[in-house]
Amino acid sequence: MAMRSSDWLQQPSRVDDTPVHQLDPQPSWDSEPLFWQDVLTEQLWQIFAGTCREVDQPGHRQQVPSLGQESQEPGPHSSGVEPCTKDALVLSPLEPPHSSPAGSQEGSTSSRVAQVPARRDCHFLKPICWDPEDFKDAWRPDFLPWHSRKLATPYRMEKKRTLKHGEPVLSIAVSSFMRHAFTCGRGGVKVWCLVGQVVEDRLPVSHLRVQTHGAYLRTCLVSSDSTTLLTGGHNLAGVSVWDLMAPSLYVRDELPCAALTCQALAAKLEDKLAFASFTDGTIRIWDLRNQRVVRDLPGPTNGAKSIAVKGQNIWMGGLDACLRCWDLRNAGEPQEYQFESQIISLSPSPREDWVLVGTASGQQWLQPTRGGQKHMVGCKDSPILGLKFSPFGQWWVSVGMDNLVSIYSMPTGSMVFQVPETSSVMCCDVSSNNRLVVTGSRDHASVYQITY
C-alpha cells in the first residue's frame, strides 16, 4: 500500500532481483551537508530539512521532531520517521450489520440492486487524513513561495490507470478518503481500488448489479464526506443509499421515486437533503434522516437533464435550453435564464458566485448566481457532456463528444491543455484532494494524475 497520497498510482518498481545492499543508494552529492558548528545551528538545519533525529544536549539527549510529526524512537537503520499504519475494512458480500439474513434479503429485493463479489475479498480503506505534502507549496521554479499548490492551475495531466468497465460509463465518482472510484453503467456500479500501480484494471473490488428486469442505472453520486453512495435510474423503486462506512456495501435506505427515471443527483449534507432530477421535468427533494419527500419542484415537461446545488439555491438545466433556479427557503416560482441550446451539464463553483453551464452546441457559460449577465468562457465543436470544477475553484475539466479531456482556468476560461481519449467522454469527476481526474467513456474509465 502506498504510504503517501502522491504514490497511489505510481509505486517504485524493482528493475531486477538484485539485493538492495548491492545497489548504489548513495548519491554523488552530500545529501546532508554538515555545515553546522553548534547545537543551535544543527537544530535549525533539522527543522529546515524536515527530519527527526536525536541531538546531543549538555547532560542529556533530546529528540527534535519536525513539524506535524510525532516523536519516534529511530532504529539503527531508520531515518527516524516510520510510516503510519492504517486500519482497513473488508469489502465483502456480507449481511448488513445488526440485521438478520431475512431482513437483508428484503432490503435487497426492494431496491432490486444487489452486491455481487467480482473477485476475492479486498480491503476497503477507512477514511484517513491526507498527507500534508498534497497541500504544501509547489516547489516548481516558476512558482513563487507564497503560491499554494491547492490554488494553482495544473500544467500537466498523465493517465495512470484504465478501468475496464465493459459498457458505457454514464456516471463516475471518486472518493479521496477511501481511494476508490465508482463507475456507473446501465447494468450497475463497479467499485475500483486506486491503491497500487495497475496500468489496466479489469478486476473491480465489487459490482453492485441491477437485478430488476427492464431496469437500469443512469447516475451515481458519492457524498462530499465519502460516507454515502447514491444510485438512481429507470424502473427502480427509488434512489438507493449505500453505506460506505459499513463492513460490506449494502442499501441502507431507499428514497422513493417509483415510476420516475432519475437523470442526475445532488446532495446537501449540512441540511441532510438529497436531490434528483427526472425525465418528466420533476425535481424531488428528500430528507435523508427519514427518507421522506420534502418537496417536488415542477420543471419542463421535456426533461431535466442536469442539477446542481449551491448555497440555498438549486439549479436545473433542461432540454428546453432554459436554466432554472429555485430558492430552497421559499416555494416561489424559479428564476429562468434562456440559452441558445440544450443544457447538458452543470457545475457550481465551490468558492465564487458562479454556475458553470455546458450546452449541446459546445458552449461553456459562467452564470452569476446572484444575478447579472452571463458570459461565455469557452466553446467546442461538439456537445459538452460533463463539467466539474476543481475543489478550490481555480480550474475545471470539460469532456464531451470531441474525444478530449480539456482543462480550463478561472476566471477567463482560457484553455490550459487537452488530453485525447479514444472515444467520446461522457462524464468526469475531480478528487477532493485536487490530485486526480477520472473520466468515463464508451467501455472504460480513465484515471489521470495532475501535476502542478
Backbone torsions as a table, in degrees:
resi	resn	phi	psi	omega
1	MET	NA	134.9	179.4
2	ALA	-66.9	136.1	-178.0
3	MET	-87.3	-19.6	179.2
4	ARG	-119.3	149.6	-176.7
5	SER	-66.1	-29.4	178.8
6	SER	-73.1	-8.4	-179.2
7	ASP	-106.4	16.5	178.2
8	TRP	-50.7	-57.1	-166.8
9	LEU	-105.6	4.2	-175.3
10	GLN	-140.2	78.3	177.9
11	GLN	-93.9	142.9	-179.8
12	PRO	-63.1	135.3	178.7
13	SER	-107.2	147.4	178.8
14	ARG	-78.6	134.7	179.0
15	VAL	-72.4	-41.3	177.3
16	ASP	-150.1	-168.2	-177.6
17	ASP	-95.5	22.3	179.5
18	THR	-64.9	131.9	178.7
19	PRO	-55.9	145.9	-175.9
20	VAL	-61.4	-35.2	-175.3
21	HIS	-72.6	-13.9	178.7
22	GLN	-89.1	-13.1	176.7
23	LEU	-77.2	165.6	-178.7
24	ASP	-98.8	92.0	-175.9
25	PRO	-82.3	-11.3	-174.2
26	GLN	-88.6	125.7	176.2
27	PRO	-72.4	165.7	-178.8
28	SER	-75.6	-13.2	177.9
29	TRP	-105.6	169.4	178.6
30	ASP	-87.4	106.1	-174.9
31	SER	-70.8	-24.2	178.6
32	GLU	-131.1	81.3	-177.5
33	PRO	-64.0	128.5	-178.8
34	LEU	-89.9	75.0	-177.7
35	PHE	-95.1	-5.3	-175.5
36	TRP	-77.0	155.4	179.2
37	GLN	-123.9	-6.7	-179.9
38	ASP	-148.0	174.8	-176.2
39	VAL	-65.7	-41.2	-177.9
40	LEU	-61.8	-46.0	179.3
41	THR	-63.1	-38.5	179.4
42	GLU	-63.5	-42.1	179.3
43	GLN	-65.4	-39.1	177.0
44	LEU	-62.8	-39.2	177.5
45	TRP	-64.6	-38.7	179.3
46	GLN	-64.8	-40.4	178.0
47	ILE	-64.1	-42.5	179.7
48	PHE	-65.4	-42.5	-177.1
49	ALA	-77.7	-13.1	179.3
50	GLY	71.4	29.6	-178.7
51	THR	-105.0	174.8	-179.3
52	CYS	-140.6	113.0	-178.7
53	ARG	-148.5	167.5	-179.9
54	GLU	-82.7	140.0	-178.0
55	VAL	-122.9	132.4	177.7
56	ASP	-69.9	128.5	175.0
57	GLN	-119.7	156.9	178.1
58	PRO	-59.7	110.4	174.5
59	GLY	91.1	-11.3	178.8
60	HIS	-159.9	174.1	178.8
61	ARG	-114.5	135.4	-176.5
62	GLN	-126.2	139.3	179.5
63	GLN	-99.8	128.5	-177.6
64	VAL	-109.4	102.2	-179.7
65	PRO	-80.6	155.2	174.7
66	SER	-80.7	165.1	-176.0
67	LEU	-64.3	131.7	177.2
68	GLY	85.2	5.0	179.4
69	GLN	-122.7	145.8	177.2
70	GLU	-84.7	150.6	178.8
71	SER	-67.2	135.3	-179.1
72	GLN	-134.6	157.2	178.0
73	GLU	-89.1	104.9	-177.4
74	PRO	-70.5	143.2	178.2
75	GLY	-80.8	-179.0	-177.2
76	PRO	-66.3	-25.8	179.6
77	HIS	-122.4	27.3	-176.5
78	SER	-105.6	150.9	176.5
79	SER	-81.7	-4.4	179.3
80	GLY	101.3	-10.9	179.2
81	VAL	-121.3	117.4	-179.9
82	GLU	-101.7	142.2	178.1
83	PRO	-64.7	140.7	178.9
84	CYS	-76.4	148.4	177.3
85	THR	-93.4	148.2	-176.5
86	LYS	-122.4	130.5	174.1
87	ASP	-68.5	158.5	-178.2
88	ALA	-137.5	152.0	172.5
89	LEU	-109.1	146.5	-179.6
90	VAL	-92.4	123.6	176.8
91	LEU	-91.6	109.6	-177.3
92	SER	-149.4	159.0	-177.2
93	PRO	-76.5	59.7	178.4
94	LEU	-90.7	169.8	178.0
95	GLU	-75.6	153.1	176.8
96	PRO	-59.1	145.8	-178.8
97	PRO	-63.1	143.7	176.2
98	HIS	62.0	34.7	176.0
99	SER	-142.9	151.9	-178.3
100	SER	-82.6	161.5	177.2
101	PRO	-58.1	-36.8	179.3
102	ALA	-63.9	-42.7	179.6
103	GLY	-65.5	-36.9	178.7
104	SER	-66.0	-40.3	179.6
105	GLN	-65.6	-36.4	179.3
106	GLU	-64.5	-43.6	179.3
107	GLY	-65.4	-35.9	178.9
108	SER	-68.2	-37.0	-179.7
109	THR	-68.4	-37.7	-178.0
110	SER	-66.2	-34.7	-178.7
111	SER	-88.5	-21.5	-177.6
112	ARG	57.8	24.0	174.6
113	VAL	-128.5	121.4	-175.0
114	ALA	-127.2	154.1	178.6
115	GLN	-88.0	128.7	177.6
116	VAL	-121.5	125.0	-178.7
117	PRO	-66.8	132.5	-179.2
118	ALA	-94.0	-18.6	178.0
119	ARG	-163.4	-164.6	-178.5
120	ARG	-63.8	162.1	179.8
121	ASP	-56.3	139.6	-178.4
122	CYS	-129.5	152.6	-179.6
123	HIS	-72.0	128.8	176.5
124	PHE	-107.6	108.0	-168.1
125	LEU	-69.7	142.8	172.2
126	LYS	-71.6	159.4	173.7
127	PRO	-59.7	133.8	-179.9
128	ILE	-132.1	163.5	176.2
129	CYS	-83.6	143.5	-177.8
130	TRP	-78.6	154.7	178.0
131	ASP	-63.6	142.6	179.8
132	PRO	-60.5	-23.7	-177.6
133	GLU	-64.8	-19.7	178.8
134	ASP	-67.5	-24.8	-173.8
135	PHE	-121.6	9.0	176.5
136	LYS	-75.2	171.4	178.1
137	ASP	-64.8	142.8	179.0
138	ALA	-80.3	128.1	-176.4
139	TRP	-95.6	54.9	174.2
140	ARG	-94.7	150.5	-177.5
141	PRO	-59.6	-31.7	-177.0
142	ASP	-88.7	7.6	178.7
143	PHE	-99.9	136.3	171.7
144	LEU	-81.9	152.3	-173.7
145	PRO	-58.2	-29.6	-176.5
146	TRP	-91.2	2.2	176.8
147	HIS	-86.6	117.5	-177.6
148	SER	-84.1	144.5	179.5
149	ARG	-61.6	-36.9	-176.3
150	LYS	-69.2	-16.2	177.8
151	LEU	-104.0	12.2	-175.0
152	ALA	-96.6	170.3	173.6
153	THR	-104.7	133.3	-178.3
154	PRO	-65.4	150.6	176.3
155	TYR	-114.7	-5.1	177.1
156	ARG	-157.2	150.3	177.4
157	MET	-141.2	121.9	-173.5
158	GLU	-117.8	130.7	178.0
159	LYS	-72.2	127.0	-178.0
160	LYS	-110.3	-23.7	-175.3
161	ARG	-157.0	144.3	173.3
162	THR	-114.8	125.5	-179.7
163	LEU	-102.1	110.6	-174.7
164	LYS	-81.9	90.0	-177.8
165	HIS	-74.5	-34.5	176.1
166	GLY	96.2	-10.3	176.3
167	GLU	-151.1	167.5	-178.7
168	PRO	-55.3	130.9	179.0
169	VAL	-88.4	108.1	-175.6
170	LEU	-85.1	-26.9	-179.7
171	SER	-152.5	150.9	-176.2
172	ILE	-146.2	149.6	178.8
173	ALA	-147.9	150.5	178.2
174	VAL	-130.1	136.7	179.1
175	SER	-107.4	114.7	179.5
176	SER	-69.6	-42.1	-177.7
177	PHE	-62.5	-45.3	-175.7
178	MET	-93.4	-6.3	177.6
179	ARG	56.7	48.2	178.3
180	HIS	-133.0	151.9	173.4
181	ALA	-114.7	147.9	-178.4
182	PHE	-123.7	116.2	179.4
183	THR	-108.0	127.4	-175.7
184	CYS	-110.3	121.1	172.5
185	GLY	-120.5	-178.5	-179.2
186	ARG	-62.2	-34.6	-177.0
187	GLY	-82.3	-11.8	179.9
188	GLY	151.0	-173.1	-179.5
189	VAL	-110.7	131.9	174.3
190	LYS	-107.2	139.1	-178.0
191	VAL	-107.8	128.2	-175.7
192	TRP	-121.8	134.9	175.5
193	CYS	-88.0	132.1	-176.5
194	LEU	-100.4	7.5	179.6
195	VAL	-84.6	133.4	178.8
196	GLY	98.7	168.5	-177.1
197	GLN	-103.3	105.4	176.5
198	VAL	-133.8	115.8	-176.6
199	VAL	-70.9	-45.6	178.6
200	GLU	-128.3	114.4	-174.6
201	ASP	-105.3	119.7	177.1
202	ARG	-111.4	-0.5	-174.0
203	LEU	-118.8	93.2	177.1
204	PRO	-69.3	158.0	176.5
205	VAL	-65.5	-40.2	-179.3
206	SER	-155.1	158.8	179.1
207	HIS	-130.4	116.0	179.9
208	LEU	-95.0	95.5	-171.2
209	ARG	-86.6	150.8	170.5
210	VAL	-88.4	125.4	-175.1
211	GLN	-110.2	-8.8	178.3
212	THR	-78.6	130.1	179.8
213	HIS	-64.8	129.7	178.8
214	GLY	84.9	-1.8	179.5
215	ALA	-98.8	156.7	174.9
216	TYR	-155.3	158.8	177.2
217	LEU	-90.2	152.6	179.1
218	ARG	-125.4	-29.3	-174.6
219	THR	-154.2	158.7	174.5
220	CYS	-144.1	159.4	-178.0
221	LEU	-150.5	131.1	171.7
222	VAL	-100.4	128.9	-178.5
223	SER	-61.6	157.7	-175.7
224	SER	-63.1	-24.2	177.9
225	ASP	-95.9	8.1	175.4
226	SER	59.9	29.1	179.2
227	THR	-104.8	-13.8	-172.0
228	THR	-139.9	140.5	172.8
229	LEU	-116.7	126.8	176.7
230	LEU	-107.1	136.9	176.8
231	THR	-133.2	139.6	179.8
232	GLY	-146.1	158.3	-178.5
233	GLY	-173.3	-145.9	-173.3
234	HIS	-108.7	139.5	174.9
235	ASN	62.0	33.8	176.1
236	LEU	-110.1	156.5	-179.0
237	ALA	-66.8	-27.1	-178.8
238	GLY	-177.2	-175.6	173.6
239	VAL	-83.8	123.9	-176.5
240	SER	-85.2	137.7	177.2
241	VAL	-111.1	109.3	-178.4
242	TRP	-95.6	137.0	-179.6
243	ASP	-90.3	110.7	179.9
244	LEU	-85.0	-5.4	179.7
245	MET	-96.6	-7.6	-178.1
246	ALA	-78.9	160.3	177.9
247	PRO	-59.1	-27.8	175.0
248	SER	-141.8	149.3	-177.4
249	LEU	-67.9	133.3	175.7
250	TYR	-155.4	160.0	179.4
251	VAL	-78.0	110.0	-179.0
252	ARG	-79.5	-40.1	-177.8
253	ASP	-144.5	162.4	174.0
254	GLU	-124.8	126.0	175.8
255	LEU	-95.6	111.6	-169.0
256	PRO	-65.4	133.6	173.8
257	CYS	-160.7	49.0	-178.1
258	ALA	-60.1	143.4	177.3
259	ALA	68.0	14.2	177.4
260	LEU	-119.4	142.5	178.9
261	THR	-102.8	114.9	-175.8
262	CYS	-78.2	132.4	179.8
263	GLN	-105.8	-38.0	-176.5
264	ALA	-152.3	156.2	-177.4
265	LEU	-129.6	153.1	174.4
266	ALA	-151.3	164.2	-179.1
267	ALA	-147.4	150.4	176.2
268	LYS	-131.2	88.7	-168.8
269	LEU	-66.9	-32.5	-178.5
270	GLU	-63.7	-27.0	176.5
271	ASP	-105.0	4.2	179.3
272	LYS	57.5	46.5	-178.5
273	LEU	-121.2	146.7	173.5
274	ALA	-125.4	147.6	-175.3
275	PHE	-131.1	148.7	176.0
276	ALA	-148.1	144.1	173.3
277	SER	-109.3	146.4	-173.9
278	PHE	-125.2	163.4	-175.2
279	THR	-67.5	-20.3	178.4
280	ASP	-85.9	5.2	178.5
281	GLY	94.8	-7.3	-178.2
282	THR	-76.1	142.9	169.0
283	ILE	-117.2	122.8	-177.0
284	ARG	-111.1	141.6	179.0
285	ILE	-119.3	129.3	177.2
286	TRP	-115.6	154.0	169.1
287	ASP	-93.8	117.9	-176.7
288	LEU	-69.5	-16.6	-178.7
289	ARG	-76.3	-32.8	-179.7
290	ASN	-130.0	5.3	177.0
291	GLN	61.8	23.6	179.4
292	ARG	-92.1	151.3	176.8
293	VAL	-75.5	121.6	179.7
294	VAL	-84.4	-40.5	-171.8
295	ARG	-169.2	146.7	171.4
296	ASP	-115.6	130.0	178.8
297	LEU	-106.9	120.5	179.9
298	PRO	-75.5	130.8	178.2
299	GLY	-119.2	-161.3	-179.2
300	PRO	-69.1	145.0	-176.9
301	THR	-71.0	-18.9	-178.2
302	ASN	-93.2	13.6	168.1
303	GLY	115.3	136.0	171.8
304	ALA	-101.3	109.2	-171.7
305	LYS	-84.0	-41.2	-173.8
306	SER	-136.0	159.9	-175.8
307	ILE	-147.7	146.0	178.4
308	ALA	-150.6	145.6	178.8
309	VAL	-120.8	129.0	177.6
310	LYS	-141.5	117.8	-177.5
311	GLY	63.2	-126.4	179.1
312	GLN	-99.8	14.8	-178.1
313	ASN	-116.9	146.7	174.5
314	ILE	-119.7	128.0	-176.0
315	TRP	-109.3	140.3	-179.8
316	MET	-135.3	129.5	176.2
317	GLY	-102.7	126.1	-175.3
318	GLY	-109.3	166.4	176.2
319	LEU	-78.4	0.5	174.5
320	ASP	-94.0	13.5	177.4
321	ALA	66.2	25.2	179.8
322	CYS	-119.4	131.8	175.0
323	LEU	-97.7	123.3	-176.8
324	ARG	-114.8	148.4	-178.9
325	CYS	-135.9	123.0	176.0
326	TRP	-108.1	144.9	173.2
327	ASP	-93.8	120.5	-177.2
328	LEU	-67.5	-14.2	-176.8
329	ARG	-85.7	-9.6	177.2
330	ASN	-145.8	171.1	-176.1
331	ALA	-108.3	31.0	-177.7
332	GLY	-77.6	179.8	178.2
333	GLU	-72.2	149.5	-178.4
334	PRO	-76.5	155.2	168.5
335	GLN	-79.1	143.0	-175.5
336	GLU	-123.4	138.8	178.5
337	TYR	-130.3	118.1	-175.2
338	GLN	-87.3	136.7	177.1
339	PHE	-117.9	174.4	-174.5
340	GLU	-82.4	-25.0	-178.4
341	SER	-144.1	175.7	-176.5
342	GLN	-59.6	142.0	-180.0
343	ILE	-93.8	117.1	-174.1
344	ILE	-99.5	-35.6	-173.4
345	SER	-144.1	151.4	178.7
346	LEU	-136.5	149.9	172.8
347	SER	-152.3	117.8	178.4
348	PRO	-78.2	143.1	175.7
349	SER	-71.6	131.3	-177.6
350	PRO	-74.4	-15.3	-173.8
351	ARG	-120.5	-27.7	-173.7
352	GLU	-120.3	172.2	-175.4
353	ASP	-89.3	65.8	179.4
354	TRP	-136.9	152.0	166.7
355	VAL	-125.6	125.6	-179.1
356	LEU	-86.3	130.4	-174.6
357	VAL	-119.8	128.6	175.2
358	GLY	-114.5	132.2	-172.3
359	THR	-114.7	168.4	-180.0
360	ALA	-70.3	-20.2	178.4
361	SER	-82.9	-4.7	-179.7
362	GLY	94.9	1.8	-179.8
363	GLN	-85.3	146.6	175.4
364	GLN	-120.8	128.9	-174.9
365	TRP	-125.2	146.8	168.9
366	LEU	-104.5	115.7	179.7
367	GLN	-101.7	121.3	177.0
368	PRO	-64.0	135.6	-178.7
369	THR	-82.4	-13.7	180.0
370	ARG	-113.0	27.7	179.4
371	GLY	89.9	155.1	-178.9
372	GLY	126.7	175.7	-175.9
373	GLN	-84.1	131.3	175.7
374	LYS	-75.1	157.1	175.3
375	HIS	-141.0	146.6	-175.8
376	MET	-79.7	136.9	-176.5
377	VAL	-127.0	27.7	178.2
378	GLY	152.7	153.0	-179.2
379	CYS	-149.4	136.3	175.7
380	LYS	-118.9	174.2	-179.3
381	ASP	-92.6	2.6	-177.0
382	SER	-145.5	166.5	-176.3
383	PRO	-59.4	144.8	174.8
384	ILE	-89.3	110.9	-176.8
385	LEU	-93.1	-20.0	-178.6
386	GLY	-153.8	140.3	176.5
387	LEU	-136.6	145.3	174.9
388	LYS	-156.5	124.5	174.8
389	PHE	-73.0	150.8	170.4
390	SER	-70.0	160.1	-175.3
391	PRO	-60.0	-23.8	-179.0
392	PHE	-108.4	4.5	170.7
393	GLY	75.0	14.9	-178.7
394	GLN	-86.3	-15.3	-179.2
395	TRP	-159.4	169.0	175.2
396	TRP	-143.6	159.7	177.6
397	VAL	-109.1	139.7	-177.5
398	SER	-130.3	131.5	-179.8
399	VAL	-132.8	158.8	180.0
400	GLY	-176.1	-152.3	-173.7
401	MET	-87.1	8.2	177.8
402	ASP	-91.0	5.9	179.0
403	ASN	62.0	30.8	-178.4
404	LEU	-131.2	146.0	169.2
405	VAL	-106.2	112.7	-171.7
406	SER	-111.4	140.1	177.3
407	ILE	-113.0	127.5	178.8
408	TYR	-120.4	149.4	-178.8
409	SER	-105.8	153.7	175.5
410	MET	-95.2	154.0	-1.9
411	PRO	-96.6	-1.9	-173.2
412	THR	-80.6	-22.0	-177.2
413	GLY	79.8	21.6	178.7
414	SER	-73.5	141.8	-179.5
415	MET	-75.3	130.2	179.7
416	VAL	-87.5	-52.9	175.4
417	PHE	-165.5	170.3	178.1
418	GLN	-133.5	146.2	177.3
419	VAL	-122.2	126.0	-177.7
420	PRO	-77.5	146.5	172.2
421	GLU	-118.4	168.5	-176.2
422	THR	-84.3	-12.3	-179.4
423	SER	-153.7	-179.6	177.7
424	SER	-60.1	143.4	179.8
425	VAL	-107.1	119.6	-170.0
426	MET	-97.1	-19.1	-176.2
427	CYS	-158.0	164.9	-179.5
428	CYS	-157.3	162.3	175.7
429	ASP	-154.6	157.0	178.4
430	VAL	-124.1	133.3	-179.5
431	SER	-68.3	151.2	-175.9
432	SER	-70.1	-14.2	177.0
433	ASN	-93.3	8.2	172.2
434	ASN	70.1	20.6	-173.5
435	ARG	-116.7	-16.3	-176.5
436	LEU	-128.8	145.3	168.6
437	VAL	-123.5	129.3	177.0
438	VAL	-118.7	140.9	-179.3
439	THR	-131.5	152.2	178.3
440	GLY	-116.9	132.2	-176.1
441	SER	-124.8	-155.8	-171.5
442	ARG	-62.9	-43.6	-178.9
443	ASP	-139.3	9.6	-176.5
444	HIS	-154.6	169.3	171.9
445	ALA	-121.1	150.3	-179.0
446	SER	-117.5	138.9	178.3
447	VAL	-114.0	119.4	-178.5
448	TYR	-111.7	140.4	174.5
449	GLN	-104.0	134.0	-173.5
450	ILE	-97.0	138.4	175.0
451	THR	-115.8	132.0	-179.5
452	TYR	-106.4	NA	NA
